[in-house]
């Protein structure tokens, strides 16, 4: 890249259609978020808005709020401005279609088009430039310590009656990351604008993990022959993730880093976003489905009214006067009220994620109950409870099942007595010498399913190779004779929802998941 680049991110102006404190606004505030259930959405706002006047449709003029970010050749931000705008989308593209166009595969792109598959030279040039800029932004954020977790995600396949019939790996086209990077830049630009104005704003915050939270990660790192400092930084965690990304230990370590991080929440506190390595962050890009974004849009409107649509935002005395005027504007909610709005919105977000997860689990268990009782699947150990219960995720469907250690057979196919090795955290079979630890890949059989209780019971058919191997310590495996023992921290934590990334089975690294693909990628939050 050479020279400067201007990135424009244009978001539907929902605040224009939802007056503050109106019945429509009160209902949206109570709901807090749209709920994305499998094959069904419960919107925060009426469909007339969400799929109508606030939907950025191809060839249709729409009211928008825009963030314009000026970036230099290294994708570093050198300027920004906000504005009220009207845009007309030139072309609607699917993620896969856009990726094929970037890759120069026009015939493949046409197979995934939702609109007329005609592509101008200007469109292709803009896509190529966007791809280059997004990769430069990602490189800059990675250099700053952005946390990226590689965790599996699958899309469910349904029949015409809404029953799950299969699961396929989620589309991982870079175009998801492209949109995610641009949205993150817009969210930061808006948060930065108000950070120096002493203006209350409902932000998206992600606190640093505490020393106690990081101990499990430290144990994994040591077992993987990687030393973390006493007070590891984001870059230290990032280096650990990168070093183990394609190794057998990858899933265990990435799970442990996920568990060590807190859930991102909404608050006016000036804390920043740990996973994004962001000093100032606020959700601005999805006001149609997140109430906090709508509050940020209203503050933005107040700012644009005072600054001649963002043209007059100079510093000094004018900036102090601007801060005072914003403080008197009823669209700028006081901090105490923002705390309550943020707490309620965070609670509704968790409730929505839990509802999605619960229904998704039920639909998968329904399929397994009807079609796969007694069948064998490959799985990954995702948790070891203090009482010895082992949790295993079936890789194909990403649904967790439990194996009580009292019912667990050893490497010789007979019930065995399992004890915890305190140094490695693994469970060791007293007679057969088999062992099992977090991240291990194993073969399991579905023994029973309780649909009402959402419970899946499994039994081990075959032990696999340890996710993390430790030199000098051998244990016998029922399948492969002597092998080195995997030393994992054995505590089990329920994985917290990802804030988005794009994934539905855990926390999104970025917290935008419903914003991009449904978030889905990455993150999180």
N, C-alpha and C positions, 0 to 999 in steps of 0.2 A: 504494500500500500504506500502511496505517496500523496502528499498534500493532506488537506483536511476534508472530512466527510460530515455531512449533516444527516442525522438519523431522525426521521419523523415517526412518532408512534401516536396513532389517532384512536381515541376511545369514545364510544357512543356517549353522548351527553345526556345521561339518564336523569341528572338533577333538573334539567330543563322541563322534564315531564312529570317529576315527582316533587311537588312543593313540600317544603319543610313543614313538619307537624300536621300535615294533611292526614286524613284517614288512610290513604294509600301508603304514606310514609310510616305511620304508626304500625301498620300491618307488616311492612317490610322490616322495620326495626325489631318487631316481636319474632319474626321468623329468623332474621339474622343472616340466613344463607339459603341458597337453593340446595335441594337434596337430590343427589344423582344416584338413583337406585338402578339396578340392572333393568334395562329396557324401559325405564320410566323415570321421569323427572318431576319433582315437586318444586315449581319455581318460586323464588322470593317475591317476584312481581308478576302481574298478570301477563298472559301470553301475548296480548295485544302490544305490550311493550317489548317483552323479551324476544319474541319472534317477529315483531312488527316494526314499529317506528324506531326502536333502538337496536335493530339488527342491521349490521353493515352489509348490505346486499349489493351484488354486482350491478353497476350501472344506475344506482339510485342515490340521489343526494341525501346526506344525513348530517344532522348537527353532531359535532364532536368537540371534545377537549383534546388538545394536542400538546405533546412534549417534544420539543426540537432540541436534540443534543448534538453539539459540535465535538467531533473527535479528531485527534491528530493521527499521524501515520502509524503510531503504535496503539491506536484505539484508546488513548487516554482522553478523558473529558476535558475540554478547554473552554467550553461555553454551553449555555443552555437557556431556553426560554419556554414559557408556557403561553398558550393562546386558545381562544375560542375560534373554531374553524367550521367550515362545511366541506365535506369531502364526497367524492363519488368514486367508489371502488371500480377500477378498470377491469379487474379479472378476479374471479373466485377460483382458488386452487385447493385441492386436497393436499395433505402433507406428502403422500407418496407421489402424487402427480408432480408436485413442485420439486421433489428430490430427483425424479427422473429427468426433469427439464434441466436442473443444475448439472446433472451427470451427462447431458447431451443425448438422452435416450427418449426422443420425442414419441416414437411409436409406443413405447412402454407407458409413457405419461398419458397418452390418450386413453389407455385401458382403464385408468383410474379417475378420469375426469367426471365431474358432476354437471358441468356446463359445456357449451360448445368447445371442442378441443382445438381451438385456433390460437396460435402463439406468435405474437409479433416479435421482431428483433429487439425492440425496446424492452419488452417484458423479459426476454431471455438475458439481456444485458443487465437489467436491474436485479434479477435473481442471482446472477453470477456475482455481482457486487455485494449483495446482501449476504451471500454465503461467505465471501472473503472477510467482510466486516465482522460477521458473527463469530468466525473462527479467531479473528484477532481479539475481539472482546473476551472470548472464552480464555484465550492464552493469557491476557492481562489479569483476568480474575483468578486463574489458576496460580499465577505468579504471586498474587496477593494472599493465597491460602484458601481459596474456595474449596469446600469439602464436596467430593463427588463419590457417591456410593454406587457400586454395581450390585444391585439386588434384582432377582428375577421378577418379571411381570408377565402375566398372560392375559389374553382376551378370551372371554367365554363365547362359545358358539351356541346359538339358540335355534330351536325349530319354530314353526309358525305358531305354536301354542305357548311359546315362552319358556319351554323347558331346555335346560342345558344339555347339549348333545356332545360337546367336545370343548377343548381349550387349545389355543394356538399362541405361540410367542407373540408378544406385543410388537407392533411395528416400531423399529428403532431408527427410523430415518433421521438424519442430522437436521432436517427441517424443523423437527420438534425443538431441538436445542437452539436453532436459529431464532425462532419466535420467543423462546424462553429468555435468551440473552437480551433481545431487544426490549422485552417487557420489564426485565430487571433494571435495565438502564433507565426506562421511563419512571419506574417506581422510585429509584434513587434520585432522579432529577427533581421530582416533586418533593420528596422528603428534604432534600438539600435546600430547596427554595425557601421553605418555612423554618429550617433549623436556625437561621441567623436572625429571624424576625421575632423571636420570643412568642411565637404563635402556637397555641395548643393544637395538636394534630394527633389523630388516632393512628399510631404507627404499628408496623408489624415487627415485633421484637423477638429475638432468639438469644437468650442469655448463654454465656460461656458455661461449659460443663464444670462441675466442681471437682476438687481433688479426689473425693470419694468415688464419684461417678467414673473417673478415668482409670481406676485401679484394675478393672476387668480388662480394659484395653492394654494396660501396661503388662498384665500377665500374658496375654496372647502375644504381644510384641516380643517379650522375652523368650517365649517358647519358639517363636518363629525366627530367633536369632537376630532380633532388631531391638536396639536399645532406645527407649524414649527418655528424654530428659526428665528431671524431677517435676518440672512444670511445663509440659509439652504445649507448644503453640499449634495453631491451625496448620502451619506448614509442616510441623513434625508429624501430625496425624495424616496429613496429605501424603507425606513421603512414605509413611507406613502403608497406606492404602495403595499407592502406586507400586511399591516394591512387591506387594503380594497379590496384585490385581489378577494375574493369570496363573496363580499357583493353587495347589490343592487347599491351602489355608485361606484363600480369598474370601469365601462365603462366611467362614467363622469370624474372621477379623472384621469384615464389613458389617456383619450382624452386631458385633460387640461395639463398634463405633456408633452404629445407629442407636443402640440401647443407652449409650453413655450421654447422648445429647437430649436436652429437654425438648418439650413441645413448643414450637413458636406460637405466640399469642398476640392479641391486640391490646395495646396500652399506649398512653401518651408519653411514657418514660423514654428518655433519650439513651437507649441502651445499644441499639444497633442489632445487626443480624449476624450471628456467629458463623453459621454454615456458609453464608454468602460472602463472608469477609467484608461486610458492608457497614459503614459507620452510621449512615442514615438510610432508613428504609421504611416505606409505607405502601400499602396496597392501593393502587390507583387504577389498575387496568381492567377491573371487572365489576363495575358498579351495578350491573344488571343482576348479579348473583351473589354479591357480598355487600352487606350493609356498611362495613367500615370503609369500603371504597367510595360509597355514596357520600359519606361524611367528608371524605377528602376532596371530592369533587365540589362540594359546596364551599369549602374553604378556598379552593382554587377559583371559583366564580367570584368570591369576595375580593380576592387578590387581583383578578383581571379587571374588575370594575374600577378599582382604585388606580390601576397602572395603565389605563388606556389599552386594555387587552394585551398586557405584558410588554408594551413598548416603552413604558417609563418606569423602570425599576432601578434607578441609580442609587448609589450609596449615600453615606453621610447623613445630613439632617433629613433629607427626603426619606431615607430608609427608616429612620426613627419615627418620622411622622406616619409612614406606611404601617409600621408595627402598631402604633397607637390606634389608627383607624381600623385595622383588622381586629384589634382587641374589642372594639365597640360594635362590631358587626354581628348581628344575631346568628348568622350562618357559621360563625366560629364558636363552637361549643366550649364551655369552660372545662378545665382539667378534671374536676371532680365528676362531672357528668360523663366525660369521656372514659374515665376509669370504669364506670358502671356499664356504659355501652360496650367497651372493650371486653369486659368480663362476660357479659351476656353473649356477645358475638362469638367469643372463644368457646363458650359452653355449647352453643348451638352448632358450631362447626364440629366439635367432637361428637355430639349426638348424631349429626348427619353422617359422619364417617362411620360411626358404629352401626347405624342403620344399614348403610350400604354393605358393610362387611358382614353383618348378620344375615341379610337376605342372600348375598352372594354365597356365603357358606352353606346356607340351606339348599340353594339350588344345586350346588355341586354335590352335597351329600345326598340329595334326592336322586341324582344321576347314579352315584356310586351304589346307593341302596338298591336301585332298580336293575342295574346292569352289571355291577362289578363286585358284589359280595363274594369274598373268597379269592378274588384276583390279586395278582402280585404287581407291585409298582416300585420304581426307583424312588428313593426319598432322601432327604437331608435332615440330619439331627439339628433342630432349632432351639432346643432347650433341655436342661436337666434340672429338675426340681430338687430341693433339699430332701424330700421324702423318697427320692429315687425314681420318680416318674420321668420317662423320657418322652419328649415331644418330637415328632417327625413330620416334616412337610412333604406331601406327595408332590414330586417335581412337576408332573404333568398338569396338575390342577391347582397347586399352591394352596392346599387346604391341610390344616394340621390335625394329626391324630395323636393319641396318647398310648403309651405302653408302660403300665405299672411294673416296676422292677421285680415285684414279687411274682409276676407272671412271665418274666422274661427268661427265655432259654439261653443257654450258653452256646459256645461254638460246637458242642457235640450234639445239639438238638434236644438236650434235656434241661429241665428247670435247674437253675443255678442260684447261688447266693451272691448278690452283688453288693460291693462296698465301694465307697468313694475313696479314691487316692487323693490325699490332701495336697500333694505337691502339684499334680497335673490337673486335678479337677475331674478326671475321667472316672467312669464306673468300671470296676474290674470284677470279672466272674471268678469266684474263689476256686472252683474245681477245674473249669475248662481253660481259664486264663484269658478268655475273650475280653475285649474292652470296647467301650463306646464313649465318644465325646462330642462336644459341640462342633458342628460343621462336617461330621463324618457322612459319607455317602453310603447308604445301606439299601438292602432290598427288603420290602415289607409286604405283608399280606393283610387285606382288610378282613377283620374277624367279625365285627358287628358295628351297627350304626344306629344311634338314637336320634331320629329326626327332630323330635320335639325338644330334646335337650341340646341339639346341635353338637353331639358327641360322636367322634370317630375313634374306634378302638382298632389297634393294629398289633401285629406280631412280627418279629424279625425273622426273615427267611435266610438272609445272608448278610454277614458283616462285611464292611468294605474297608478300604485303606483309610488310615487316620488322616484327618485334615491337616493336622500339624504333628510332625514326627519329632521325637526327642532322642538324640543320640545317647547310647549307653543304657537305654531302658527298653527291654524287650517283653512282649507279651504274646502268648500264643493266640492265633486266630483260628476259628473253626474251619476256615476256608483256605488259608494260605500259610499255615505253619507259623514260625516265628516272625515277628515284625516289630518295628519300633512303636512305642506307645505314643499316641497323640495326647499332649498335655493341653487341655482346655480348661478355662474357668467354668465350673459346672453350674453356677447359679442360673435360674431361668427368669427372664423378665418378659412380660407380654410386650411384644414390639409396639412402640407408640406409633400412631398414624404419622406418615410422612407429610411434611408441610409443603408443592409442589412439583414436585416432580411429577412427575408423571406417574406414578404407579399407584395401584389401588390397594396393595396388600401391606403397606407400611407407610412410614412417614415420607412425604415428598421432600426431598432435599431442599427444594426451593419454595414450596408452598403455593405453587401455582397450578397444581395439577388440574383441577377442574377448569382452569383457565385456558389451557392450551389444547389438550387432547380430549378432554371430556368436559396430567399433571403431574398433563401429568408429568413430567419428568423431573426429575430432580431433583425436586427438590425440592419440594420443599418446601417457601413458607412465609 
